[in-house]
Amino acid sequence: MLYRLLKSIQTGEVQSLTEIARKLEISQDMVLRMAKELTNKGYLQEIGADCNIPLESCPDCPVSSSCQVPVRHWFLTEKGKASIAGD
């Protein structure tokens, strides 16, 4: 399940907490708990609600090419990318 969450975030196939929960067939609360755990372990990084200015130092950030401020959005860290590499 954690792998599927990481893979969904990596591919960008889901864009909201609701879409992630629907795709994984779990509650939004469970998605938040899983994302928090993966963030604590260094696989994900959450983009804060105050992150609304694209910076050159954030090339992998999904917000850097978007004009919308995310409510809740995560991206894979290097550790997260390495954990699902090789598919």
N, C-alpha and C positions, 0 to 999 in steps of 0.2 A: 504494500500500500504506500509506504514511504517512497519507494522507487517510482511508482506511478505519479505521485505528487511532484517529485523532482522532474520527471520527464515531461509532465504537462506544463510545468513552469518554463522549462528549458525551450520547448518547442513553441511556446506562446500560443498554443491552441486554446487556452482559456484565459480570459481577461479579468474575471471578477471572482470574488469569493463564492458567489452563487453558482457560477459556471463550474468552478473547481468541485464544489460539493456535489453538483448534479452529475458531473462526469465520473467522479469516484463513487457515487451512490452512497454518500455519507452526509452527516449534518454539517452545517457551516461551523458550528462549535468545534466539531472534530477536526475540520480543516485548520482552524485557528490553533488548536492544541498541537497538531502535527507540525504546522509551520513554526510555531514557537519552539518546539523541541529541535527541529532541524536548524533553526536559527541559533539556538543555544549551543548546538554541536558544531556549528561552523559551516553547514552545507548551504544555507540560505542567508541572504541579507535582506532586511525589509527596507523599502524606500519610505522614508518618513513623509508625513503629510506636509512638512515644511520644505520638502525638496521639490521646488518648482522651477528652478533655473538650471538649464543644461550647462554642465561644466565640461571642459576638455579633459579633466582628470577622471571622468566617469564614462569612458567609451562604451562599456558593456551595459550601461544602465538603460532600461527600456524607456525611461522618461526622457532621456536626452534627445529623442527624436519625436517626442509627443508634445502637444500643446495643452494637455490636460494634467491637472494635479491629481495624483492617485489618492484614493481613499485608503486602500490597502493593496500593496503590490510588493512582490518579492522577486529577487533574481538570484541565480546560482552563483556561489562563490567558486573559486578555483577548486576547492575541496569537493563541492557539489558537482561540478563539471566532471572531475576525475572519477567520482563514484558511479557515474552513469556512462562513462566513455566506453567505447568498444561495442556499441549496439549496431 
